[in-house]
């Protein structure tokens, strides 16, 4: 994921009839945009919508308007607090070779700050965070998948150990059974060796045949 950050700052000056800005009660900056596509880039076009409540106090000040300061002529005043809205243009280009095909960038505003200045103006600043998928995101996902497969290998090794243990157990059982059968045969041999026959039976029978 590619992340781009940059800062935006705007200064606002008010008519002397409102007095001098004393405090910023509330301030918000909301991005409003749409995405466009050209042959070479993805474009984000829109505005930063500013809403602000400013508290004024009596005082005089000389205007020091410059090209960097925006003059606000109309405020909705409730007592000592004036409210205004303003739209700062937004235009962002992302080259197509920098962004993954078919993906869409996201954009949000962070760290909104506001303060009064020594020139009886106010300054509003914020950070912009833009995220989009780079062209190599797919390759990164493949590498992560390979790592997961490697991590699973110890599980198969454990299975092999269990299978080997099972085979060893069966082999031991077969060996024990064979020794038991051999002992049974030896016992039978001992049993048959105890049977006795008369020694004179054969000689008597042979003598009779010769006659």
C-alpha positions, 0 to 999 in steps of 0.5 A: 500500500502506497501512502502519500502525506502533505500539509495544507494551510489557509489564512483568513482575514475579516472586515474590521467592523467585526473586531479582532479574532480572539479564539476559534471555537470550532473548526472542521475540514471535510474533503469532498471529491470525485475520481476521474481517469485520463489516459495517463493518470487517475485524478482526484478533483474536489474541495476541502470544505471548511466550517469555522466558528470564530469569537471576536473582541473589540479592537482595531487592526490594519489590513495586511492582505496578501495573496496568501490570505483569503478575505471573508466578507460575510459571516453569520454573527451570533453575539460575539461569535461569527460563523463562516464556510469556505471551499479550498480547491483540490486537484491530485494526479496519480500516474497510472504506472504508480497505481494498481489497475482497477484500484481506487485511491482513498483520501482523508484529512487529519490533524486539523489545527487553527490559531489566531495570528498577529495580523488579526487573521486566523490560520487553519492547517491540516494534513492530507492522507492519500492511500492507494495500491501500488503496481506490485501489490499482487506480487507482495500477496504471493510472497505472503502466501508462500511464507504461510505455506512454509510456516505450515511445514512443521505440522506435516513433520509432526504427522510424520513422527506420529506415523513413524511411532505407529509403525514402530509400535506395530513392529514391536507387536509383531516381534512380540507375537513371533517370540510368543509363537516360538516359545509355544513351539518350544513348549510343544517339543518339550511336551513330546519328548516326555512321551516314552515307548517300550524298548523291547517292542520293536525288537520282538516285532522284527524277530517275528518277521524273520521267522 
